Amino acid sequence: MDAFYASIEQRDRPELRGRPVIVGGTGPRGVVSAASYEARRFGVHSAMPTALARRLCPEGVFLPGDRPRYTRESRRLFGIFRRFTPVLEGLSLDEAFLDLTGSERLLGAPAEVGRELRRVVREETGLAVSVGIAPVKMVAKIASARAKPDGLLEVRPEELRAFLDPLPVGCIWGVGPVAQRRLHRLGIETIGALARAPEDRLRRALGEFGLRVARLARGLDLREVQPLREAFSISEENTFGEDVWAREVLEAALWTHAESVARRLRRSGLQAQTVVLKLKLAGRVAEGPRGHPLRTRRQALGVPTDRGGRIARTAIELLGREALEQPVRFIGVGVTKLQEAQPRQLELLEAGLAAARWARLEGALDALSERFGVGIVRRASQGAVSREGSSLQVKRGEP
């Protein structure tokens, strides 16, 4: 989708059409989640600090966004995508792979399908989608980016090399700024140069990663479209607007995140065996988005759980073991080692309230959240948490 969050705002609010719209965190540490194409002319793009976006585009309309509305719109879109193929892999709220293998007799050539899909999306949602078509996933993803805004680009099998060779190596999946710098030091700046580089040289410099990206540079992407991807973890986190020393504020945030994680576990029919605490302290040790190192601490549970209280208490216990020599910038709760939910067992801390009553309470809270929105009912110990911006990530178990 093209500038998904911002496009929804412009569609629903006519006074914003033609104006630079920036959706994301609006506080001092906010991050841009989406920028309209009017804003992009000023150099604004997603993942940029909001403070920098304000300097680049002082006339921009800055909005905090509405994640539930964007999620509902995403479901509409994916419903449209499924009319064209059942083999669909969602990468985020606004991006998906569609496998059209074997559909030519029914639907026509891939380019015809792409044009029809774009027409239907525009007609039913009022939004623009850019389509990339290729024999392999990586090239289709690059082609969709090159087709923006509101376009379609097909790369046929015989055109792969001519299409890929002149592009910068940063277009390849997994080649971020650090990997780009390492490849540039080897004199490799384009995908074509990477495809032609001797494998022994790449192995010495980059190990197996170098060989893997070289195969991608040659258009050898064997990954199939995966309609069902198993969740390995579920997490919730936020960056505070101001650094936090107070333990009670940190613990309140952990309660809020733990309840959200537990709700998503229950909606997915899962339980977790391990709780993970995530922390970033205020002190910066390097430039760039990774300048605040992430600390992670884990605790295995005796009995798998999908209960917010159990997850929160474990995360708070992990926090209590940390010597916080600086205030906290970022905090999060995650769970791993997921498994299908099993019949509930009583836990020691639940001795005063039967498991059946816990189950009824959680079911009632889930129903309220489903009907009226997350946060409509909260524990007294919970606090509101702020976020840098709305993520486009697909979160398993979200309503």
ROFI-738879 format. One record per residue (C-alpha): residue number from 1; x, y, z. Coordinates in pm, 1 decimal, padded with zeros to 6 digits, always signed. Each point is the difference from the previous one (the first is absolute). Layout:
! residues N
+-----+----------+----------+----------+
|   k |        x |        y |        z |
+-----+----------+----------+----------+
| NUM |        X |        Y |        Z |
...
+-----+----------+----------+----------+
! end
This chain:
! residues 399
+-----+----------+----------+----------+
|   k |        x |        y |        z |
+-----+----------+----------+----------+
|   1 | +00000.0 | +00000.0 | +00000.0 |
|   2 | +00114.4 | +00358.6 | -00065.6 |
|   3 | +00062.7 | +00206.3 | +00316.9 |
|   4 | -00264.3 | -00216.7 | +00167.7 |
|   5 | -00077.6 | +00186.3 | +00324.6 |
|   6 | +00028.9 | +00344.3 | -00157.6 |
|   7 | -00211.5 | -00105.5 | -00299.7 |
|   8 | -00279.2 | -00117.9 | +00230.3 |
|   9 | +00005.0 | +00334.8 | +00180.8 |
|  10 | -00014.5 | +00191.7 | -00330.6 |
|  11 | -00282.0 | -00218.6 | -00128.4 |
|  12 | -00209.5 | +00043.5 | +00315.5 |
|  13 | +00075.6 | +00370.0 | +00050.9 |
|  14 | -00038.7 | +00192.7 | -00326.5 |
|  15 | +00163.0 | +00310.8 | +00146.4 |
|  16 | +00330.2 | -00193.1 | +00015.7 |
|  17 | +00008.8 | -00092.7 | -00368.5 |
|  18 | +00292.4 | +00159.4 | -00178.6 |
|  19 | +00164.5 | +00094.0 | +00329.5 |
|  20 | +00312.9 | -00157.6 | +00154.7 |
|  21 | -00130.6 | -00246.9 | +00259.5 |
|  22 | +00232.9 | -00173.6 | +00246.7 |
|  23 | -00134.0 | -00276.7 | +00226.8 |
|  24 | +00197.1 | -00120.4 | +00299.7 |
|  25 | +00115.0 | +00089.9 | +00346.6 |
|  26 | -00050.5 | +00370.1 | +00059.6 |
|  27 | +00212.3 | +00029.3 | +00315.2 |
|  28 | +00368.0 | +00097.7 | +00025.1 |
|  29 | +00105.6 | -00359.3 | -00065.8 |
|  30 | -00265.3 | -00076.1 | -00257.0 |
|  31 | +00076.3 | -00189.6 | -00317.3 |
|  32 | -00175.3 | +00038.8 | -00335.5 |
|  33 | -00215.1 | -00303.0 | -00085.3 |
|  34 | -00122.5 | +00124.4 | -00339.3 |
|  35 | +00041.7 | +00312.2 | -00211.4 |
|  36 | -00218.9 | +00105.9 | -00288.9 |
|  37 | +00167.4 | +00058.4 | -00333.9 |
|  38 | -00048.4 | +00374.1 | +00049.4 |
|  39 | +00212.3 | -00030.7 | +00316.9 |
|  40 | +00258.8 | -00218.9 | -00169.9 |
|  41 | +00084.8 | +00286.2 | -00234.6 |
|  42 | +00148.0 | +00171.3 | +00306.5 |
|  43 | +00216.5 | -00303.6 | +00077.6 |
|  44 | -00229.6 | -00146.6 | +00267.1 |
|  45 | -00018.4 | -00380.5 | +00012.1 |
|  46 | -00107.7 | -00278.1 | +00234.9 |
|  47 | +00226.6 | -00085.4 | +00296.7 |
|  48 | +00128.4 | +00359.9 | +00006.1 |
|  49 | -00006.8 | +00183.0 | +00336.8 |
|  50 | -00306.7 | +00221.8 | +00013.7 |
|  51 | +00213.2 | +00292.2 | +00120.7 |
|  52 | +00203.1 | -00015.9 | -00322.7 |
|  53 | -00319.4 | -00032.5 | -00206.7 |
|  54 | -00132.4 | +00320.8 | +00161.9 |
|  55 | +00316.7 | +00185.7 | -00098.9 |
|  56 | -00012.8 | -00129.9 | -00357.0 |
|  57 | -00373.4 | +00058.1 | -00040.1 |
|  58 | -00121.2 | +00270.7 | +00241.0 |
|  59 | -00329.2 | +00031.9 | -00190.9 |
|  60 | -00075.7 | -00370.3 | +00039.3 |
|  61 | -00307.8 | -00138.1 | +00175.3 |
|  62 | +00126.2 | -00226.8 | +00278.6 |
|  63 | -00247.1 | -00262.7 | +00124.8 |
|  64 | +00038.4 | -00265.6 | +00273.0 |
|  65 | -00195.4 | -00249.9 | -00208.5 |
|  66 | -00273.3 | -00251.8 | +00074.9 |
|  67 | +00139.9 | -00352.2 | +00007.4 |
|  68 | -00338.9 | -00180.5 | +00038.9 |
|  69 | -00136.7 | +00182.9 | -00307.5 |
|  70 | +00308.6 | -00087.3 | -00203.5 |
|  71 | -00026.2 | -00363.5 | +00109.6 |
|  72 | -00364.7 | -00017.1 | -00110.0 |
|  73 | +00096.5 | +00146.2 | -00337.7 |
|  74 | +00278.9 | -00255.2 | -00031.9 |
|  75 | -00249.9 | -00282.5 | +00053.4 |
|  76 | -00217.9 | +00140.4 | -00279.8 |
|  77 | +00299.8 | +00004.4 | -00231.6 |
|  78 | +00109.5 | -00351.7 | +00081.6 |
|  79 | -00355.2 | -00115.4 | -00066.9 |
|  80 | +00032.5 | +00146.6 | -00349.4 |
|  81 | +00340.6 | -00163.8 | -00050.5 |
|  82 | -00146.7 | -00341.5 | +00086.7 |
|  83 | -00246.1 | +00029.4 | -00286.8 |
|  84 | +00296.1 | -00027.7 | -00236.1 |
|  85 | +00187.1 | -00285.4 | +00171.4 |
|  86 | -00022.9 | -00198.8 | +00323.8 |
|  87 | +00381.4 | -00014.8 | +00012.8 |
|  88 | +00060.6 | +00327.9 | +00178.5 |
|  89 | +00280.2 | +00101.5 | +00238.0 |
|  90 | -00043.5 | +00322.6 | +00192.7 |
|  91 | +00322.4 | +00181.7 | +00081.9 |
|  92 | -00163.8 | +00290.3 | +00181.2 |
|  93 | -00332.8 | +00181.2 | +00017.7 |
|  94 | +00061.1 | +00152.7 | -00342.9 |
|  95 | +00210.8 | -00255.5 | -00188.7 |
|  96 | -00049.7 | -00357.1 | -00119.8 |
|  97 | +00129.2 | -00259.1 | -00243.0 |
|  98 | -00256.6 | -00167.5 | -00227.8 |
|  99 | +00098.7 | -00322.4 | -00176.0 |
| 100 | -00170.8 | -00017.4 | -00340.9 |
| 101 | +00168.0 | -00322.1 | -00109.7 |
| 102 | -00236.2 | -00202.2 | -00219.6 |
| 103 | -00272.0 | +00265.4 | -00004.0 |
| 104 | +00050.4 | +00124.9 | -00358.3 |
| 105 | -00276.2 | -00213.1 | -00150.4 |
| 106 | -00251.1 | +00125.6 | +00256.9 |
| 107 | +00110.9 | +00361.2 | +00053.7 |
| 108 | +00218.8 | +00087.3 | -00296.9 |
| 109 | +00361.7 | +00110.9 | -00022.1 |
| 110 | +00160.7 | +00135.2 | +00320.4 |
| 111 | +00007.3 | +00357.6 | -00128.5 |
| 112 | -00373.5 | -00018.3 | -00071.7 |
| 113 | -00060.6 | -00126.7 | +00351.9 |
| 114 | +00211.3 | +00281.0 | +00142.9 |
| 115 | -00194.7 | +00264.1 | -00190.3 |
| 116 | -00332.5 | -00149.2 | +00108.0 |
| 117 | +00112.4 | -00019.6 | +00363.2 |
| 118 | +00101.8 | +00366.3 | -00006.4 |
| 119 | -00336.4 | +00094.8 | -00151.4 |
| 120 | -00200.6 | -00192.3 | +00259.4 |
| 121 | +00199.3 | +00140.0 | +00292.1 |
| 122 | -00043.7 | +00354.9 | -00127.8 |
| 123 | -00371.6 | -00050.2 | -00067.6 |
| 124 | -00084.6 | -00161.8 | +00334.5 |
| 125 | +00233.8 | +00183.0 | +00238.2 |
| 126 | +00098.4 | +00322.7 | -00171.8 |
| 127 | +00367.4 | -00086.8 | +00058.9 |
| 128 | +00292.1 | -00054.0 | -00236.2 |
| 129 | +00205.5 | -00318.8 | -00011.4 |
| 130 | +00323.5 | -00049.2 | -00191.4 |
| 131 | +00063.5 | -00345.3 | -00145.1 |
| 132 | +00328.5 | -00172.3 | -00080.4 |
| 133 | -00002.1 | -00325.3 | -00199.8 |
| 134 | +00298.8 | -00233.3 | -00028.6 |
| 135 | +00094.9 | -00369.6 | +00005.0 |
| 136 | +00145.2 | +00026.3 | +00355.6 |
| 137 | -00101.9 | +00177.9 | +00318.7 |
| 138 | +00295.0 | +00236.0 | +00042.1 |
| 139 | -00026.2 | +00135.9 | -00353.9 |
| 140 | -00378.2 | +00043.6 | +00031.1 |
| 141 | +00055.3 | +00203.5 | +00317.3 |
| 142 | +00260.5 | +00221.5 | -00168.1 |
| 143 | -00224.4 | +00041.1 | -00304.6 |
| 144 | -00293.5 | +00114.7 | +00213.5 |
| 145 | +00222.2 | +00264.6 | +00162.1 |
| 146 | +00121.3 | +00117.0 | -00343.0 |
| 147 | -00362.6 | +00019.6 | -00121.3 |
| 148 | -00099.9 | +00252.9 | +00267.9 |
| 149 | -00205.1 | +00204.8 | +00014.3 |
| 150 | -00312.0 | -00165.7 | -00136.8 |
| 151 | +00165.1 | -00212.5 | -00268.2 |
| 152 | +00070.6 | -00349.6 | -00127.6 |
| 153 | +00332.5 | -00148.0 | -00107.7 |
| 154 | +00053.2 | -00351.4 | -00136.1 |
| 155 | +00344.8 | -00159.6 | -00018.4 |
| 156 | -00008.2 | -00308.0 | -00223.1 |
| 157 | +00245.1 | -00287.4 | +00054.2 |
| 158 | +00219.3 | +00103.7 | -00293.9 |
| 159 | +00016.8 | +00356.3 | +00138.0 |
| 160 | +00125.8 | -00085.0 | +00348.7 |
| 161 | +00366.9 | +00079.4 | -00054.4 |
| 162 | -00058.9 | +00320.9 | -00193.4 |
| 163 | -00239.5 | +00118.2 | +00271.8 |
| 164 | +00214.2 | -00090.9 | +00301.1 |
| 165 | +00356.0 | +00075.0 | -00111.5 |
| 166 | -00004.3 | +00383.5 | +00012.6 |
| 167 | -00184.0 | +00023.5 | +00333.2 |
| 168 | +00188.8 | +00084.5 | +00322.4 |
| 169 | +00078.0 | -00293.2 | +00230.9 |
| 170 | -00222.3 | +00156.1 | +00266.5 |
| 171 | -00304.8 | -00112.0 | -00200.4 |
| 172 | +00067.3 | -00362.7 | +00099.6 |
| 173 | -00194.6 | -00141.0 | +00292.2 |
| 174 | +00214.0 | -00004.1 | +00312.9 |
| 175 | +00269.4 | +00237.9 | -00125.8 |
| 176 | -00024.1 | +00287.5 | +00244.8 |
| 177 | +00232.3 | +00297.0 | +00054.4 |
| 178 | +00271.1 | -00204.9 | +00174.6 |
| 179 | +00006.6 | -00270.0 | -00269.5 |
| 180 | -00001.5 | +00269.2 | -00269.9 |
| 181 | +00309.6 | +00162.2 | +00149.1 |
| 182 | +00180.1 | -00334.7 | +00015.4 |
| 183 | -00086.1 | -00074.7 | -00362.8 |
| 184 | +00102.6 | +00349.8 | -00108.6 |
| 185 | +00340.8 | -00054.7 | +00162.4 |
| 186 | +00034.9 | -00300.1 | -00230.2 |
| 187 | -00079.0 | +00223.9 | -00296.3 |
| 188 | -00347.4 | -00153.3 | -00039.4 |
| 189 | -00268.9 | +00266.1 | -00039.9 |
| 190 | -00249.5 | -00150.8 | -00245.4 |
| 191 | -00194.3 | -00325.0 | -00004.8 |
| 192 | +00174.7 | -00093.3 | -00324.6 |
| 193 | +00343.3 | +00039.8 | +00162.2 |
| 194 | -00113.4 | -00215.1 | +00291.1 |
| 195 | -00133.6 | -00269.0 | -00234.2 |
| 196 | +00338.2 | -00016.3 | -00176.6 |
| 197 | +00219.4 | +00013.3 | +00312.0 |
| 198 | +00215.4 | -00311.8 | +00067.8 |
| 199 | -00159.5 | -00215.5 | +00267.1 |
| 200 | +00324.7 | -00058.9 | +00190.6 |
| 201 | +00048.4 | +00376.0 | +00034.8 |
| 202 | -00354.8 | +00046.0 | +00127.7 |
| 203 | +00038.0 | -00288.7 | +00243.8 |
| 204 | +00322.8 | +00142.5 | +00145.1 |
| 205 | -00153.4 | +00344.6 | +00043.7 |
| 206 | -00359.7 | -00079.4 | +00095.9 |
| 207 | -00023.1 | -00371.1 | +00072.7 |
| 208 | -00313.2 | -00188.3 | -00099.5 |
| 209 | -00196.7 | +00325.7 | -00009.0 |
| 210 | +00209.1 | +00112.3 | -00298.0 |
| 211 | -00079.1 | -00318.3 | -00191.7 |
| 212 | -00369.9 | +00027.1 | +00083.3 |
| 213 | -00039.2 | +00356.5 | -00126.7 |
| 214 | +00206.9 | -00082.8 | -00308.3 |
| 215 | -00253.0 | -00269.4 | -00089.8 |
| 216 | -00278.3 | +00254.2 | +00040.0 |
| 217 | +00195.7 | +00240.0 | -00220.6 |
| 218 | -00009.8 | -00264.3 | -00274.0 |
| 219 | -00378.1 | -00027.2 | +00035.7 |
| 220 | +00022.8 | -00335.9 | +00176.8 |
| 221 | -00268.6 | +00038.9 | +00265.0 |
| 222 | -00148.4 | -00340.2 | +00082.2 |
| 223 | -00236.1 | +00125.6 | +00270.0 |
| 224 | -00362.0 | -00083.9 | -00071.7 |
| 225 | -00305.9 | +00202.6 | +00093.4 |
| 226 | -00096.5 | -00130.4 | +00345.4 |
| 227 | -00368.2 | +00051.3 | +00082.8 |
| 228 | +00038.2 | -00121.9 | +00358.9 |
| 229 | +00302.7 | +00114.0 | +00191.6 |
| 230 | +00036.3 | -00131.5 | +00352.2 |
| 231 | +00048.6 | +00261.7 | +00270.2 |
| 232 | +00324.0 | -00046.6 | +00196.8 |
| 233 | -00062.5 | +00285.5 | +00243.4 |
| 234 | -00251.8 | +00267.2 | +00094.8 |
| 235 | +00104.9 | +00332.3 | +00149.1 |
| 236 | -00110.1 | +00353.9 | +00084.7 |
| 237 | +00228.7 | +00293.7 | +00068.9 |
| 238 | +00024.0 | +00378.0 | -00001.6 |
| 239 | +00247.1 | +00287.0 | +00018.8 |
| 240 | -00079.9 | +00251.4 | +00274.0 |
| 241 | -00043.7 | +00365.8 | -00091.0 |
| 242 | +00245.6 | +00080.9 | +00279.6 |
| 243 | +00253.6 | -00225.8 | +00170.3 |
| 244 | -00146.2 | -00176.3 | +00304.7 |
| 245 | +00166.3 | -00071.4 | +00335.2 |
| 246 | -00312.1 | -00079.9 | +00204.7 |
| 247 | -00046.8 | -00372.7 | +00050.3 |
| 248 | -00375.5 | +00038.7 | +00040.5 |
| 249 | -00025.7 | +00154.7 | -00348.8 |
| 250 | +00211.8 | -00279.1 | -00149.9 |
| 251 | -00208.0 | -00265.6 | +00175.7 |
| 252 | -00325.8 | +00159.2 | -00115.9 |
| 253 | +00125.8 | -00012.9 | -00359.0 |
| 254 | +00095.4 | -00365.5 | +00045.9 |
| 255 | -00353.1 | -00079.5 | +00121.6 |
| 256 | -00149.9 | +00168.2 | -00306.6 |
| 257 | +00229.1 | -00185.2 | -00240.5 |
| 258 | -00046.4 | -00332.6 | +00178.3 |
| 259 | -00379.0 | +00026.6 | -00020.2 |
| 260 | +00023.7 | +00076.3 | -00373.0 |
| 261 | +00233.0 | -00296.3 | -00059.5 |
| 262 | -00229.3 | -00230.6 | +00198.7 |
| 263 | -00306.1 | +00115.3 | -00194.1 |
| 264 | +00176.6 | -00076.2 | -00329.7 |
| 265 | +00104.9 | -00342.1 | +00129.5 |
| 266 | -00359.9 | -00085.6 | +00089.0 |
| 267 | -00132.6 | +00119.8 | -00335.1 |
| 268 | +00257.0 | -00222.3 | -00171.5 |
| 269 | -00072.4 | -00304.1 | +00219.3 |
| 270 | +00357.7 | -00000.7 | +00128.8 |
| 271 | +00188.0 | -00010.8 | +00327.4 |
| 272 | +00360.2 | +00106.1 | +00068.8 |
| 273 | +00275.3 | -00175.4 | +00188.9 |
| 274 | +00246.1 | +00292.5 | +00027.1 |
| 275 | -00039.1 | +00370.6 | +00087.5 |
| 276 | +00242.2 | +00257.2 | -00142.6 |
| 277 | +00073.5 | +00348.1 | +00138.8 |
| 278 | +00139.5 | +00260.3 | -00242.3 |
| 279 | +00175.8 | +00318.4 | +00110.8 |
| 280 | +00186.5 | +00291.9 | -00152.0 |
| 281 | +00171.6 | +00247.0 | +00231.1 |
| 282 | +00023.8 | +00371.7 | -00067.5 |
| 283 | +00374.1 | +00009.7 | -00066.3 |
| 284 | +00094.1 | -00007.0 | -00368.2 |
| 285 | +00310.9 | -00202.4 | -00087.7 |
| 286 | -00002.7 | +00050.7 | -00378.6 |
| 287 | -00164.2 | +00208.6 | -00268.8 |
| 288 | -00301.7 | -00116.7 | -00195.6 |
| 289 | -00317.7 | -00191.7 | +00089.3 |
| 290 | +00196.2 | -00271.5 | +00181.7 |
| 291 | +00189.5 | +00241.4 | +00218.3 |
| 292 | -00184.9 | -00116.8 | +00312.0 |
| 293 | +00085.7 | -00371.4 | +00046.7 |
| 294 | -00290.7 | -00231.3 | +00074.6 |
| 295 | +00020.3 | -00207.5 | +00317.5 |
| 296 | -00204.9 | -00318.7 | +00012.8 |
| 297 | -00061.0 | -00217.7 | +00304.7 |
| 298 | -00191.3 | -00330.5 | -00004.5 |
| 299 | -00178.4 | -00218.0 | +00252.9 |
| 300 | -00142.0 | -00344.8 | -00067.9 |
| 301 | -00336.4 | -00076.1 | +00162.5 |
| 302 | -00080.5 | -00321.1 | +00180.0 |
| 303 | -00337.8 | -00018.7 | -00174.3 |
| 304 | -00079.5 | +00156.6 | -00341.8 |
| 305 | -00238.3 | +00292.9 | +00032.3 |
| 306 | -00222.3 | +00243.2 | -00186.7 |
| 307 | -00073.9 | +00216.4 | +00305.6 |
| 308 | +00099.4 | +00362.4 | +00020.9 |
| 309 | +00059.2 | -00007.6 | +00374.6 |
| 310 | +00247.0 | -00288.2 | -00022.3 |
| 311 | +00186.9 | +00164.1 | -00287.1 |
| 312 | +00004.4 | +00341.4 | +00170.9 |
| 313 | +00124.3 | -00133.0 | +00334.1 |
| 314 | +00279.3 | -00190.2 | -00172.5 |
| 315 | +00105.2 | +00306.4 | -00201.9 |
| 316 | -00004.3 | +00216.2 | +00315.7 |
| 317 | +00214.1 | -00261.2 | +00177.3 |
| 318 | +00250.7 | +00017.2 | -00287.7 |
| 319 | +00000.1 | +00378.8 | +00021.4 |
| 320 | +00068.0 | -00021.1 | +00373.7 |
| 321 | +00323.6 | -00186.2 | -00069.2 |
| 322 | +00131.3 | +00283.1 | -00218.5 |
| 323 | +00230.6 | +00264.2 | +00143.8 |
| 324 | -00128.4 | +00302.3 | -00188.3 |
| 325 | +00291.6 | +00240.3 | +00001.6 |
| 326 | -00187.4 | +00223.2 | -00245.1 |
| 327 | -00364.1 | +00083.3 | -00065.1 |
| 328 | -00191.6 | -00220.2 | -00245.4 |
| 329 | -00076.1 | +00114.3 | -00353.1 |
| 330 | -00182.3 | -00309.6 | -00133.1 |
| 331 | -00170.9 | -00295.5 | +00166.2 |
| 332 | -00177.7 | -00306.6 | -00131.4 |
| 333 | -00139.4 | -00342.0 | +00086.0 |
| 334 | +00012.3 | -00304.7 | -00224.1 |
| 335 | -00070.0 | -00371.0 | +00019.6 |
| 336 | +00164.1 | -00288.3 | -00186.0 |
| 337 | -00015.0 | -00378.9 | -00020.2 |
| 338 | -00361.8 | +00012.6 | -00104.7 |
| 339 | -00223.1 | -00305.6 | -00007.0 |
| 340 | -00362.5 | -00084.9 | -00051.1 |
| 341 | -00206.2 | +00084.2 | +00307.0 |
| 342 | -00045.3 | -00288.6 | +00242.7 |
| 343 | -00261.7 | -00050.6 | +00274.8 |
| 344 | +00072.1 | +00252.1 | +00273.4 |
| 345 | +00175.3 | -00093.8 | +00321.5 |
| 346 | -00026.8 | +00186.7 | +00329.1 |
| 347 | +00306.7 | +00207.0 | +00078.8 |
| 348 | +00128.4 | +00079.4 | +00348.8 |
| 349 | -00074.2 | +00373.5 | -00026.0 |
| 350 | -00358.7 | -00073.3 | -00105.3 |
| 351 | -00091.6 | -00189.4 | +00316.6 |
| 352 | -00258.4 | +00261.9 | +00095.6 |
| 353 | -00184.3 | -00012.3 | -00331.0 |
| 354 | -00094.4 | -00316.2 | -00183.5 |
| 355 | +00133.4 | -00052.0 | -00352.2 |
| 356 | -00352.7 | -00013.1 | -00139.1 |
| 357 | -00073.0 | +00347.7 | +00139.6 |
| 358 | +00323.7 | +00133.1 | -00154.2 |
| 359 | -00104.6 | -00144.5 | -00333.5 |
| 360 | -00343.6 | +00167.2 | +00019.2 |
| 361 | +00155.8 | +00333.2 | +00099.8 |
| 362 | +00251.2 | -00010.0 | -00282.8 |
| 363 | -00271.2 | -00097.3 | -00247.0 |
| 364 | -00212.1 | +00296.2 | +00110.3 |
| 365 | +00296.2 | +00239.8 | -00029.8 |
| 366 | +00085.1 | -00134.8 | -00345.5 |
| 367 | -00360.8 | +00047.6 | -00112.0 |
| 368 | -00001.9 | +00359.6 | +00126.1 |
| 369 | +00327.7 | +00074.2 | -00180.0 |
| 370 | -00136.0 | -00156.5 | -00318.2 |
| 371 | -00316.7 | +00208.4 | +00009.5 |
| 372 | +00116.6 | +00333.7 | +00139.6 |
| 373 | +00374.1 | +00005.0 | -00067.7 |
| 374 | +00316.1 | -00091.1 | +00186.9 |
| 375 | +00037.5 | +00186.0 | +00329.9 |
| 376 | -00371.3 | +00040.5 | +00071.1 |
| 377 | +00059.6 | -00191.8 | +00327.0 |
| 378 | +00333.0 | -00003.0 | +00180.0 |
| 379 | +00143.0 | -00119.9 | +00326.7 |
| 380 | +00045.9 | +00272.6 | +00260.4 |
| 381 | +00375.8 | -00066.8 | -00015.9 |
| 382 | +00017.5 | +00058.3 | -00374.5 |
| 383 | +00108.8 | +00325.1 | -00155.7 |
| 384 | -00038.1 | +00153.1 | -00342.2 |
| 385 | +00303.1 | -00045.5 | -00224.7 |
| 386 | +00118.2 | +00216.4 | -00286.4 |
| 387 | +00148.0 | -00122.8 | -00326.1 |
| 388 | +00239.4 | +00155.3 | -00248.5 |
| 389 | -00238.0 | -00087.8 | -00283.2 |
| 390 | -00239.0 | -00261.4 | -00133.7 |
| 391 | +00173.2 | -00302.4 | -00145.3 |
| 392 | -00102.5 | -00156.3 | -00330.1 |
| 393 | +00090.5 | -00340.7 | +00141.6 |
| 394 | -00266.4 | -00270.6 | -00002.1 |
| 395 | -00049.3 | -00096.3 | +00363.4 |
| 396 | -00132.5 | -00345.0 | +00059.3 |
| 397 | -00306.3 | -00005.8 | +00223.1 |
| 398 | -00095.7 | +00364.4 | -00042.1 |
| 399 | -00374.9 | +00063.2 | -00033.2 |
+-----+----------+----------+----------+
! end
